[in-house]
Amino acid sequence: MLERAGVPAVSICTDAFVVPAQAMAKAYGFGGFEFVTVPHPVASLDETQIQVLARDLMPGLLRVLGVEP
């Protein structure tokens, strides 16, 4: 929805929810929508693990946004 409003955005989804995420993207008219996945689950990660995960996600986030790292 942000993309439709002209706001660059990247959706992040845990790998356990890839199929539902693809179905929702298709239902909203974005059949080829690209999103970044992370290992499931994330709720049990501590602050340091979240920071590492976020750092590791940056190349994928920048790629989806079309920004050169």
Sequence and secondary structure as in RCSB ss.txt:
>XXXX:A:sequence
MLERAGVPAVSICTDAFVVPAQAMAKAYGFGGFEFVTVPHPVASLDETQIQVLARDLMPGLLRVLGVEP
>XXXX:A:secstr
 TTTTT     EEEGGGHHHHHHHHHHTT TT   EEE S  TT  HHHHHHHHHHHHHHHHHHHT   
